[in-house]
Amino acid sequence: MQTESIRFCAPLPEAILKLEPLVTPADRDLLIETRSRWTAIFSNGLRVNDVASPVGYLPTLLKLPGLGSCLRS
């Protein structure tokens, strides 16, 4: 499986549109630089998003703290 990385600058509402279409299983992640020292990660999963994997792995690689959050309806 090949991974593609694209860097771009856009406001949050426009950046979120890069995740479309929403699919199962999720096949796209969006990492957004914040104005603080944190990075936000979003996934394009239709029903389930696995942001726990990158949030669990990247902090160990970078030796930084990580925090996961999930919204459920």
mmCIF file of the N, C-alpha and C atoms, coordinates in Angstrom:
data_MODEL
# 
_entry.id   MODEL 
# 
loop_
_atom_site.group_PDB 
_atom_site.id 
_atom_site.type_symbol 
_atom_site.label_atom_id 
_atom_site.label_alt_id 
_atom_site.label_comp_id 
_atom_site.label_asym_id 
_atom_site.label_entity_id 
_atom_site.label_seq_id 
_atom_site.pdbx_PDB_ins_code 
_atom_site.Cartn_x 
_atom_site.Cartn_y 
_atom_site.Cartn_z 
_atom_site.occupancy 
_atom_site.B_iso_or_equiv 
_atom_site.pdbx_formal_charge 
_atom_site.auth_seq_id 
_atom_site.auth_comp_id 
_atom_site.auth_asym_id 
_atom_site.auth_atom_id 
_atom_site.pdbx_PDB_model_num 
ATOM 1   N N  . MET A 1 1  ? 0.834   -1.176 0.000  1.00 0.00 ? 1  MET A N  1 
ATOM 2   C CA . MET A 1 1  ? 0.000   0.000  0.000  1.00 0.00 ? 1  MET A CA 1 
ATOM 3   C C  . MET A 1 1  ? 0.879   1.241  0.000  1.00 0.00 ? 1  MET A C  1 
ATOM 4   N N  . GLN A 1 2  ? 0.615   2.168  -0.884 1.00 0.00 ? 2  GLN A N  1 
ATOM 5   C CA . GLN A 1 2  ? 1.396   3.386  -1.003 1.00 0.00 ? 2  GLN A CA 1 
ATOM 6   C C  . GLN A 1 2  ? 0.698   4.516  -0.253 1.00 0.00 ? 2  GLN A C  1 
ATOM 7   N N  . THR A 1 3  ? 1.479   5.329  0.439  1.00 0.00 ? 3  THR A N  1 
ATOM 8   C CA . THR A 1 3  ? 0.944   6.459  1.174  1.00 0.00 ? 3  THR A CA 1 
ATOM 9   C C  . THR A 1 3  ? 1.277   7.735  0.432  1.00 0.00 ? 3  THR A C  1 
ATOM 10  N N  . GLU A 1 4  ? 0.276   8.610  0.330  1.00 0.00 ? 4  GLU A N  1 
ATOM 11  C CA . GLU A 1 4  ? 0.470   9.893  -0.338 1.00 0.00 ? 4  GLU A CA 1 
ATOM 12  C C  . GLU A 1 4  ? 0.312   11.001 0.699  1.00 0.00 ? 4  GLU A C  1 
ATOM 13  N N  . SER A 1 5  ? 1.172   11.976 0.638  1.00 0.00 ? 5  SER A N  1 
ATOM 14  C CA . SER A 1 5  ? 1.114   13.112 1.553  1.00 0.00 ? 5  SER A CA 1 
ATOM 15  C C  . SER A 1 5  ? 1.009   14.389 0.732  1.00 0.00 ? 5  SER A C  1 
ATOM 16  N N  . ILE A 1 6  ? 0.029   15.223 1.076  1.00 0.00 ? 6  ILE A N  1 
ATOM 17  C CA . ILE A 1 6  ? -0.172  16.494 0.375  1.00 0.00 ? 6  ILE A CA 1 
ATOM 18  C C  . ILE A 1 6  ? -0.198  17.607 1.415  1.00 0.00 ? 6  ILE A C  1 
ATOM 19  N N  . ARG A 1 7  ? 0.618   18.629 1.221  1.00 0.00 ? 7  ARG A N  1 
ATOM 20  C CA . ARG A 1 7  ? 0.626   19.790 2.120  1.00 0.00 ? 7  ARG A CA 1 
ATOM 21  C C  . ARG A 1 7  ? -0.151  20.913 1.459  1.00 0.00 ? 7  ARG A C  1 
ATOM 22  N N  . PHE A 1 8  ? -1.003  21.575 2.229  1.00 0.00 ? 8  PHE A N  1 
ATOM 23  C CA . PHE A 1 8  ? -1.758  22.705 1.705  1.00 0.00 ? 8  PHE A CA 1 
ATOM 24  C C  . PHE A 1 8  ? -2.116  23.637 2.849  1.00 0.00 ? 8  PHE A C  1 
ATOM 25  N N  . CYS A 1 9  ? -2.479  24.851 2.513  1.00 0.00 ? 9  CYS A N  1 
ATOM 26  C CA . CYS A 1 9  ? -2.879  25.846 3.494  1.00 0.00 ? 9  CYS A CA 1 
ATOM 27  C C  . CYS A 1 9  ? -4.315  26.235 3.183  1.00 0.00 ? 9  CYS A C  1 
ATOM 28  N N  . ALA A 1 10 ? -5.205  26.090 4.182  1.00 0.00 ? 10 ALA A N  1 
ATOM 29  C CA . ALA A 1 10 ? -6.621  26.407 3.979  1.00 0.00 ? 10 ALA A CA 1 
ATOM 30  C C  . ALA A 1 10 ? -7.285  26.618 5.327  1.00 0.00 ? 10 ALA A C  1 
ATOM 31  N N  . PRO A 1 11 ? -8.378  27.388 5.365  1.00 0.00 ? 11 PRO A N  1 
ATOM 32  C CA . PRO A 1 11 ? -9.150  27.506 6.595  1.00 0.00 ? 11 PRO A CA 1 
ATOM 33  C C  . PRO A 1 11 ? -9.757  26.144 6.956  1.00 0.00 ? 11 PRO A C  1 
ATOM 34  N N  . LEU A 1 12 ? -10.060 25.930 8.234  1.00 0.00 ? 12 LEU A N  1 
ATOM 35  C CA . LEU A 1 12 ? -10.564 24.639 8.697  1.00 0.00 ? 12 LEU A CA 1 
ATOM 36  C C  . LEU A 1 12 ? -11.764 24.129 7.893  1.00 0.00 ? 12 LEU A C  1 
ATOM 37  N N  . PRO A 1 13 ? -12.812 24.928 7.629  1.00 0.00 ? 13 PRO A N  1 
ATOM 38  C CA . PRO A 1 13 ? -13.957 24.385 6.868  1.00 0.00 ? 13 PRO A CA 1 
ATOM 39  C C  . PRO A 1 13 ? -13.564 23.859 5.486  1.00 0.00 ? 13 PRO A C  1 
ATOM 40  N N  . GLU A 1 14 ? -12.646 24.547 4.845  1.00 0.00 ? 14 GLU A N  1 
ATOM 41  C CA . GLU A 1 14 ? -12.176 24.103 3.523  1.00 0.00 ? 14 GLU A CA 1 
ATOM 42  C C  . GLU A 1 14 ? -11.290 22.859 3.644  1.00 0.00 ? 14 GLU A C  1 
ATOM 43  N N  . ALA A 1 15 ? -10.452 22.806 4.672  1.00 0.00 ? 15 ALA A N  1 
ATOM 44  C CA . ALA A 1 15 ? -9.572  21.661 4.879  1.00 0.00 ? 15 ALA A CA 1 
ATOM 45  C C  . ALA A 1 15 ? -10.367 20.388 5.153  1.00 0.00 ? 15 ALA A C  1 
ATOM 46  N N  . ILE A 1 16 ? -11.436 20.493 5.939  1.00 0.00 ? 16 ILE A N  1 
ATOM 47  C CA . ILE A 1 16 ? -12.270 19.329 6.264  1.00 0.00 ? 16 ILE A CA 1 
ATOM 48  C C  . ILE A 1 16 ? -12.863 18.715 4.992  1.00 0.00 ? 16 ILE A C  1 
ATOM 49  N N  . LEU A 1 17 ? -13.153 19.540 3.993  1.00 0.00 ? 17 LEU A N  1 
ATOM 50  C CA . LEU A 1 17 ? -13.714 19.031 2.734  1.00 0.00 ? 17 LEU A CA 1 
ATOM 51  C C  . LEU A 1 17 ? -12.749 18.098 2.010  1.00 0.00 ? 17 LEU A C  1 
ATOM 52  N N  . LYS A 1 18 ? -11.464 18.176 2.316  1.00 0.00 ? 18 LYS A N  1 
ATOM 53  C CA . LYS A 1 18 ? -10.470 17.284 1.702  1.00 0.00 ? 18 LYS A CA 1 
ATOM 54  C C  . LYS A 1 18 ? -10.684 15.826 2.123  1.00 0.00 ? 18 LYS A C  1 
ATOM 55  N N  . LEU A 1 19 ? -11.472 15.598 3.191  1.00 0.00 ? 19 LEU A N  1 
ATOM 56  C CA . LEU A 1 19 ? -11.737 14.232 3.656  1.00 0.00 ? 19 LEU A CA 1 
ATOM 57  C C  . LEU A 1 19 ? -12.819 13.531 2.827  1.00 0.00 ? 19 LEU A C  1 
ATOM 58  N N  . GLU A 1 20 ? -13.592 14.275 2.071  1.00 0.00 ? 20 GLU A N  1 
ATOM 59  C CA . GLU A 1 20 ? -14.669 13.656 1.288  1.00 0.00 ? 20 GLU A CA 1 
ATOM 60  C C  . GLU A 1 20 ? -14.102 12.755 0.203  1.00 0.00 ? 20 GLU A C  1 
ATOM 61  N N  . PRO A 1 21 ? -14.765 11.685 -0.132 1.00 0.00 ? 21 PRO A N  1 
ATOM 62  C CA . PRO A 1 21 ? -16.033 11.202 0.405  1.00 0.00 ? 21 PRO A CA 1 
ATOM 63  C C  . PRO A 1 21 ? -15.816 10.443 1.716  1.00 0.00 ? 21 PRO A C  1 
ATOM 64  N N  . LEU A 1 22 ? -16.873 10.407 2.552  1.00 0.00 ? 22 LEU A N  1 
ATOM 65  C CA . LEU A 1 22 ? -16.843 9.612  3.777  1.00 0.00 ? 22 LEU A CA 1 
ATOM 66  C C  . LEU A 1 22 ? -17.073 8.162  3.395  1.00 0.00 ? 22 LEU A C  1 
ATOM 67  N N  . VAL A 1 23 ? -16.207 7.282  3.836  1.00 0.00 ? 23 VAL A N  1 
ATOM 68  C CA . VAL A 1 23 ? -16.261 5.873  3.431  1.00 0.00 ? 23 VAL A CA 1 
ATOM 69  C C  . VAL A 1 23 ? -15.998 4.957  4.611  1.00 0.00 ? 23 VAL A C  1 
ATOM 70  N N  . THR A 1 24 ? -16.372 3.703  4.440  1.00 0.00 ? 24 THR A N  1 
ATOM 71  C CA . THR A 1 24 ? -16.042 2.655  5.409  1.00 0.00 ? 24 THR A CA 1 
ATOM 72  C C  . THR A 1 24 ? -15.341 1.554  4.640  1.00 0.00 ? 24 THR A C  1 
ATOM 73  N N  . PRO A 1 25 ? -14.144 1.136  4.998  1.00 0.00 ? 25 PRO A N  1 
ATOM 74  C CA . PRO A 1 25 ? -13.318 1.686  6.071  1.00 0.00 ? 25 PRO A CA 1 
ATOM 75  C C  . PRO A 1 25 ? -12.712 3.020  5.649  1.00 0.00 ? 25 PRO A C  1 
ATOM 76  N N  . ALA A 1 26 ? -12.336 3.793  6.656  1.00 0.00 ? 26 ALA A N  1 
ATOM 77  C CA . ALA A 1 26 ? -11.715 5.101  6.406  1.00 0.00 ? 26 ALA A CA 1 
ATOM 78  C C  . ALA A 1 26 ? -10.394 4.903  5.667  1.00 0.00 ? 26 ALA A C  1 
ATOM 79  N N  . ASP A 1 27 ? -10.113 5.790  4.717  1.00 0.00 ? 27 ASP A N  1 
ATOM 80  C CA . ASP A 1 27 ? -8.861  5.657  3.970  1.00 0.00 ? 27 ASP A CA 1 
ATOM 81  C C  . ASP A 1 27 ? -8.078  6.963  3.891  1.00 0.00 ? 27 ASP A C  1 
ATOM 82  N N  . ARG A 1 28 ? -8.528  7.980  4.632  1.00 0.00 ? 28 ARG A N  1 
ATOM 83  C CA . ARG A 1 28 ? -7.851  9.268  4.598  1.00 0.00 ? 28 ARG A CA 1 
ATOM 84  C C  . ARG A 1 28 ? -7.779  9.863  5.996  1.00 0.00 ? 28 ARG A C  1 
ATOM 85  N N  . ASP A 1 29 ? -6.667  10.476 6.301  1.00 0.00 ? 29 ASP A N  1 
ATOM 86  C CA . ASP A 1 29 ? -6.505  11.207 7.551  1.00 0.00 ? 29 ASP A CA 1 
ATOM 87  C C  . ASP A 1 29 ? -6.070  12.621 7.222  1.00 0.00 ? 29 ASP A C  1 
ATOM 88  N N  . LEU A 1 30 ? -6.498  13.555 8.042  1.00 0.00 ? 30 LEU A N  1 
ATOM 89  C CA . LEU A 1 30 ? -6.155  14.955 7.868  1.00 0.00 ? 30 LEU A CA 1 
ATOM 90  C C  . LEU A 1 30 ? -5.493  15.435 9.160  1.00 0.00 ? 30 LEU A C  1 
ATOM 91  N N  . LEU A 1 31 ? -4.261  15.880 9.071  1.00 0.00 ? 31 LEU A N  1 
ATOM 92  C CA . LEU A 1 31 ? -3.547  16.431 10.219 1.00 0.00 ? 31 LEU A CA 1 
ATOM 93  C C  . LEU A 1 31 ? -3.512  17.942 10.050 1.00 0.00 ? 31 LEU A C  1 
ATOM 94  N N  . ILE A 1 32 ? -4.004  18.657 11.072 1.00 0.00 ? 32 ILE A N  1 
ATOM 95  C CA . ILE A 1 32 ? -4.106  20.106 10.986 1.00 0.00 ? 32 ILE A CA 1 
ATOM 96  C C  . ILE A 1 32 ? -3.256  20.742 12.081 1.00 0.00 ? 32 ILE A C  1 
ATOM 97  N N  . GLU A 1 33 ? -2.384  21.639 11.667 1.00 0.00 ? 33 GLU A N  1 
ATOM 98  C CA . GLU A 1 33 ? -1.577  22.399 12.612 1.00 0.00 ? 33 GLU A CA 1 
ATOM 99  C C  . GLU A 1 33 ? -2.474  23.436 13.281 1.00 0.00 ? 33 GLU A C  1 
ATOM 100 N N  . THR A 1 34 ? -2.409  23.517 14.606 1.00 0.00 ? 34 THR A N  1 
ATOM 101 C CA . THR A 1 34 ? -3.213  24.500 15.329 1.00 0.00 ? 34 THR A CA 1 
ATOM 102 C C  . THR A 1 34 ? -2.352  25.703 15.689 1.00 0.00 ? 34 THR A C  1 
ATOM 103 N N  . ARG A 1 35 ? -2.972  26.710 16.252 1.00 0.00 ? 35 ARG A N  1 
ATOM 104 C CA . ARG A 1 35 ? -2.217  27.897 16.677 1.00 0.00 ? 35 ARG A CA 1 
ATOM 105 C C  . ARG A 1 35 ? -1.428  27.612 17.947 1.00 0.00 ? 35 ARG A C  1 
ATOM 106 N N  . SER A 1 36 ? -1.737  26.512 18.603 1.00 0.00 ? 36 SER A N  1 
ATOM 107 C CA . SER A 1 36 ? -0.994  26.100 19.790 1.00 0.00 ? 36 SER A CA 1 
ATOM 108 C C  . SER A 1 36 ? 0.073   25.092 19.356 1.00 0.00 ? 36 SER A C  1 
ATOM 109 N N  . ARG A 1 37 ? 0.596   24.338 20.297 1.00 0.00 ? 37 ARG A N  1 
ATOM 110 C CA . ARG A 1 37 ? 1.611   23.339 19.969 1.00 0.00 ? 37 ARG A CA 1 
ATOM 111 C C  . ARG A 1 37 ? 0.985   21.986 19.655 1.00 0.00 ? 37 ARG A C  1 
ATOM 112 N N  . TRP A 1 38 ? -0.323  21.929 19.466 1.00 0.00 ? 38 TRP A N  1 
ATOM 113 C CA . TRP A 1 38 ? -1.033  20.680 19.208 1.00 0.00 ? 38 TRP A CA 1 
ATOM 114 C C  . TRP A 1 38 ? -1.329  20.529 17.729 1.00 0.00 ? 38 TRP A C  1 
ATOM 115 N N  . THR A 1 39 ? -1.526  19.283 17.310 1.00 0.00 ? 39 THR A N  1 
ATOM 116 C CA . THR A 1 39 ? -1.949  18.960 15.951 1.00 0.00 ? 39 THR A CA 1 
ATOM 117 C C  . THR A 1 39 ? -3.259  18.193 16.060 1.00 0.00 ? 39 THR A C  1 
ATOM 118 N N  . ALA A 1 40 ? -4.244  18.563 15.256 1.00 0.00 ? 40 ALA A N  1 
ATOM 119 C CA . ALA A 1 40 ? -5.532  17.864 15.249 1.00 0.00 ? 40 ALA A CA 1 
ATOM 120 C C  . ALA A 1 40 ? -5.528  16.835 14.121 1.00 0.00 ? 40 ALA A C  1 
ATOM 121 N N  . ILE A 1 41 ? -6.099  15.651 14.391 1.00 0.00 ? 41 ILE A N  1 
ATOM 122 C CA . ILE A 1 41 ? -6.175  14.586 13.389 1.00 0.00 ? 41 ILE A CA 1 
ATOM 123 C C  . ILE A 1 41 ? -7.642  14.234 13.160 1.00 0.00 ? 41 ILE A C  1 
ATOM 124 N N  . PHE A 1 42 ? -8.065  14.231 11.895 1.00 0.00 ? 42 PHE A N  1 
ATOM 125 C CA . PHE A 1 42 ? -9.413  13.849 11.513 1.00 0.00 ? 42 PHE A CA 1 
ATOM 126 C C  . PHE A 1 42 ? -9.312  12.701 10.515 1.00 0.00 ? 42 PHE A C  1 
ATOM 127 N N  . SER A 1 43 ? -10.344 11.858 10.479 1.00 0.00 ? 43 SER A N  1 
ATOM 128 C CA . SER A 1 43 ? -10.373 10.720 9.567  1.00 0.00 ? 43 SER A CA 1 
ATOM 129 C C  . SER A 1 43 ? -11.675 10.763 8.762  1.00 0.00 ? 43 SER A C  1 
ATOM 130 N N  . ASN A 1 44 ? -11.692 10.138 7.576  1.00 0.00 ? 44 ASN A N  1 
ATOM 131 C CA . ASN A 1 44 ? -12.887 10.184 6.742  1.00 0.00 ? 44 ASN A CA 1 
ATOM 132 C C  . ASN A 1 44 ? -13.781 8.955  6.890  1.00 0.00 ? 44 ASN A C  1 
ATOM 133 N N  . GLY A 1 45 ? -13.716 8.278  8.032  1.00 0.00 ? 45 GLY A N  1 
ATOM 134 C CA . GLY A 1 45 ? -14.587 7.129  8.264  1.00 0.00 ? 45 GLY A CA 1 
ATOM 135 C C  . GLY A 1 45 ? -16.049 7.521  8.291  1.00 0.00 ? 45 GLY A C  1 
ATOM 136 N N  . LEU A 1 46 ? -16.892 6.750  7.627  1.00 0.00 ? 46 LEU A N  1 
ATOM 137 C CA . LEU A 1 46 ? -18.321 7.040  7.564  1.00 0.00 ? 46 LEU A CA 1 
ATOM 138 C C  . LEU A 1 46 ? -18.991 6.802  8.904  1.00 0.00 ? 46 LEU A C  1 
ATOM 139 N N  . ARG A 1 47 ? -18.718 5.665  9.519  1.00 0.00 ? 47 ARG A N  1 
ATOM 140 C CA . ARG A 1 47 ? -19.353 5.335  10.795 1.00 0.00 ? 47 ARG A CA 1 
ATOM 141 C C  . ARG A 1 47 ? -18.338 5.205  11.935 1.00 0.00 ? 47 ARG A C  1 
ATOM 142 N N  . VAL A 1 48 ? -17.131 4.794  11.621 1.00 0.00 ? 48 VAL A N  1 
ATOM 143 C CA . VAL A 1 48 ? -16.102 4.574  12.637 1.00 0.00 ? 48 VAL A CA 1 
ATOM 144 C C  . VAL A 1 48 ? -14.818 5.238  12.167 1.00 0.00 ? 48 VAL A C  1 
ATOM 145 N N  . ASN A 1 49 ? -14.189 5.988  13.064 1.00 0.00 ? 49 ASN A N  1 
ATOM 146 C CA . ASN A 1 49 ? -12.905 6.611  12.758 1.00 0.00 ? 49 ASN A CA 1 
ATOM 147 C C  . ASN A 1 49 ? -11.852 6.043  13.678 1.00 0.00 ? 49 ASN A C  1 
ATOM 148 N N  . ASP A 1 50 ? -10.724 5.677  13.124 1.00 0.00 ? 50 ASP A N  1 
ATOM 149 C CA . ASP A 1 50 ? -9.630  5.148  13.934 1.00 0.00 ? 50 ASP A CA 1 
ATOM 150 C C  . ASP A 1 50 ? -8.528  6.183  14.061 1.00 0.00 ? 50 ASP A C  1 
ATOM 151 N N  . VAL A 1 51 ? -8.770  7.223  14.832 1.00 0.00 ? 51 VAL A N  1 
ATOM 152 C CA . VAL A 1 51 ? -7.699  8.181  15.081 1.00 0.00 ? 51 VAL A CA 1 
ATOM 153 C C  . VAL A 1 51 ? -6.884  7.747  16.296 1.00 0.00 ? 51 VAL A C  1 
ATOM 154 N N  . ALA A 1 52 ? -7.345  6.706  17.004 1.00 0.00 ? 52 ALA A N  1 
ATOM 155 C CA . ALA A 1 52 ? -6.597  6.207  18.160 1.00 0.00 ? 52 ALA A CA 1 
ATOM 156 C C  . ALA A 1 52 ? -5.244  5.646  17.739 1.00 0.00 ? 52 ALA A C  1 
ATOM 157 N N  . SER A 1 53 ? -5.156  5.025  16.570 1.00 0.00 ? 53 SER A N  1 
ATOM 158 C CA . SER A 1 53 ? -3.886  4.457  16.124 1.00 0.00 ? 53 SER A CA 1 
ATOM 159 C C  . SER A 1 53 ? -2.813  5.523  15.930 1.00 0.00 ? 53 SER A C  1 
ATOM 160 N N  . PRO A 1 54 ? -3.058  6.570  15.112 1.00 0.00 ? 54 PRO A N  1 
ATOM 161 C CA . PRO A 1 54 ? -2.006  7.583  14.980 1.00 0.00 ? 54 PRO A CA 1 
ATOM 162 C C  . PRO A 1 54 ? -1.769  8.361  16.270 1.00 0.00 ? 54 PRO A C  1 
ATOM 163 N N  . VAL A 1 55 ? -2.833  8.616  17.058 1.00 0.00 ? 55 VAL A N  1 
ATOM 164 C CA . VAL A 1 55 ? -2.660  9.344  18.316 1.00 0.00 ? 55 VAL A CA 1 
ATOM 165 C C  . VAL A 1 55 ? -1.877  8.501  19.319 1.00 0.00 ? 55 VAL A C  1 
ATOM 166 N N  . GLY A 1 56 ? -1.992  7.188  19.232 1.00 0.00 ? 56 GLY A N  1 
ATOM 167 C CA . GLY A 1 56 ? -1.224  6.314  20.106 1.00 0.00 ? 56 GLY A CA 1 
ATOM 168 C C  . GLY A 1 56 ? 0.212   6.130  19.650 1.00 0.00 ? 56 GLY A C  1 
ATOM 169 N N  . TYR A 1 57 ? 0.444   6.160  18.339 1.00 0.00 ? 57 TYR A N  1 
ATOM 170 C CA . TYR A 1 57 ? 1.773   5.884  17.795 1.00 0.00 ? 57 TYR A CA 1 
ATOM 171 C C  . TYR A 1 57 ? 2.650   7.133  17.645 1.00 0.00 ? 57 TYR A C  1 
ATOM 172 N N  . LEU A 1 58 ? 2.122   8.181  17.046 1.00 0.00 ? 58 LEU A N  1 
ATOM 173 C CA . LEU A 1 58 ? 2.939   9.368  16.766 1.00 0.00 ? 58 LEU A CA 1 
ATOM 174 C C  . LEU A 1 58 ? 3.589   9.982  18.011 1.00 0.00 ? 58 LEU A C  1 
ATOM 175 N N  . PRO A 1 59 ? 2.878   10.093 19.135 1.00 0.00 ? 59 PRO A N  1 
ATOM 176 C CA . PRO A 1 59 ? 3.558   10.658 20.324 1.00 0.00 ? 59 PRO A CA 1 
ATOM 177 C C  . PRO A 1 59 ? 4.753   9.829  20.800 1.00 0.00 ? 59 PRO A C  1 
ATOM 178 N N  . THR A 1 60 ? 4.700   8.518  20.638 1.00 0.00 ? 60 THR A N  1 
ATOM 179 C CA . THR A 1 60 ? 5.846   7.704  21.043 1.00 0.00 ? 60 THR A CA 1 
ATOM 180 C C  . THR A 1 60 ? 7.025   7.939  20.096 1.00 0.00 ? 60 THR A C  1 
ATOM 181 N N  . LEU A 1 61 ? 6.728   8.123  18.837 1.00 0.00 ? 61 LEU A N  1 
ATOM 182 C CA . LEU A 1 61 ? 7.766   8.381  17.848 1.00 0.00 ? 61 LEU A CA 1 
ATOM 183 C C  . LEU A 1 61 ? 8.402   9.761  18.057 1.00 0.00 ? 61 LEU A C  1 
ATOM 184 N N  . LEU A 1 62 ? 7.553   10.749 18.327 1.00 0.00 ? 62 LEU A N  1 
ATOM 185 C CA . LEU A 1 62 ? 8.025   12.126 18.475 1.00 0.00 ? 62 LEU A CA 1 
ATOM 186 C C  . LEU A 1 62 ? 8.383   12.497 19.916 1.00 0.00 ? 62 LEU A C  1 
ATOM 187 N N  . LYS A 1 63 ? 8.102   11.576 20.851 1.00 0.00 ? 63 LYS A N  1 
ATOM 188 C CA . LYS A 1 63 ? 8.349   11.808 22.278 1.00 0.00 ? 63 LYS A CA 1 
ATOM 189 C C  . LYS A 1 63 ? 7.604   13.052 22.779 1.00 0.00 ? 63 LYS A C  1 
ATOM 190 N N  . LEU A 1 64 ? 6.317   13.108 22.424 1.00 0.00 ? 64 LEU A N  1 
ATOM 191 C CA . LEU A 1 64 ? 5.430   14.197 22.819 1.00 0.00 ? 64 LEU A CA 1 
ATOM 192 C C  . LEU A 1 64 ? 4.137   13.608 23.382 1.00 0.00 ? 64 LEU A C  1 
ATOM 193 N N  . PRO A 1 65 ? 3.346   14.394 24.134 1.00 0.00 ? 65 PRO A N  1 
ATOM 194 C CA . PRO A 1 65 ? 2.081   13.872 24.637 1.00 0.00 ? 65 PRO A CA 1 
ATOM 195 C C  . PRO A 1 65 ? 1.036   13.774 23.532 1.00 0.00 ? 65 PRO A C  1 
ATOM 196 N N  . GLY A 1 66 ? 0.081   12.878 23.712 1.00 0.00 ? 66 GLY A N  1 
ATOM 197 C CA . GLY A 1 66 ? -1.023  12.718 22.772 1.00 0.00 ? 66 GLY A CA 1 
ATOM 198 C C  . GLY A 1 66 ? -2.329  12.653 23.535 1.00 0.00 ? 66 GLY A C  1 
ATOM 199 N N  . LEU A 1 67 ? -3.420  13.075 22.923 1.00 0.00 ? 67 LEU A N  1 
ATOM 200 C CA . LEU A 1 67 ? -4.733  13.079 23.539 1.00 0.00 ? 67 LEU A CA 1 
ATOM 201 C C  . LEU A 1 67 ? -5.760  12.713 22.493 1.00 0.00 ? 67 LEU A C  1 
ATOM 202 N N  . GLY A 1 68 ? -6.581  11.705 22.785 1.00 0.00 ? 68 GLY A N  1 
ATOM 203 C CA . GLY A 1 68 ? -7.632  11.291 21.860 1.00 0.00 ? 68 GLY A CA 1 
ATOM 204 C C  . GLY A 1 68 ? -8.983  11.738 22.368 1.00 0.00 ? 68 GLY A C  1 
ATOM 205 N N  . SER A 1 69 ? -9.881  12.068 21.456 1.00 0.00 ? 69 SER A N  1 
ATOM 206 C CA . SER A 1 69 ? -11.236 12.470 21.805 1.00 0.00 ? 69 SER A CA 1 
ATOM 207 C C  . SER A 1 69 ? -12.172 11.901 20.754 1.00 0.00 ? 69 SER A C  1 
ATOM 208 N N  . CYS A 1 70 ? -13.363 11.508 21.179 1.00 0.00 ? 70 CYS A N  1 
ATOM 209 C CA . CYS A 1 70 ? -14.326 10.912 20.252 1.00 0.00 ? 70 CYS A CA 1 
ATOM 210 C C  . CYS A 1 70 ? -15.696 11.493 20.523 1.00 0.00 ? 70 CYS A C  1 
ATOM 211 N N  . LEU A 1 71 ? -16.393 11.914 19.476 1.00 0.00 ? 71 LEU A N  1 
ATOM 212 C CA . LEU A 1 71 ? -17.761 12.411 19.599 1.00 0.00 ? 71 LEU A CA 1 
ATOM 213 C C  . LEU A 1 71 ? -18.718 11.321 19.154 1.00 0.00 ? 71 LEU A C  1 
ATOM 214 N N  . ARG A 1 72 ? -19.703 11.042 19.945 1.00 0.00 ? 72 ARG A N  1 
ATOM 215 C CA . ARG A 1 72 ? -20.702 10.036 19.595 1.00 0.00 ? 72 ARG A CA 1 
ATOM 216 C C  . ARG A 1 72 ? -22.074 10.663 19.644 1.00 0.00 ? 72 ARG A C  1 
ATOM 217 N N  . SER A 1 73 ? -22.920 10.282 18.717 1.00 0.00 ? 73 SER A N  1 
ATOM 218 C CA . SER A 1 73 ? -24.286 10.828 18.726 1.00 0.00 ? 73 SER A CA 1 
ATOM 219 C C  . SER A 1 73 ? -25.273 9.817  19.227 1.00 0.00 ? 73 SER A C  1 
# 
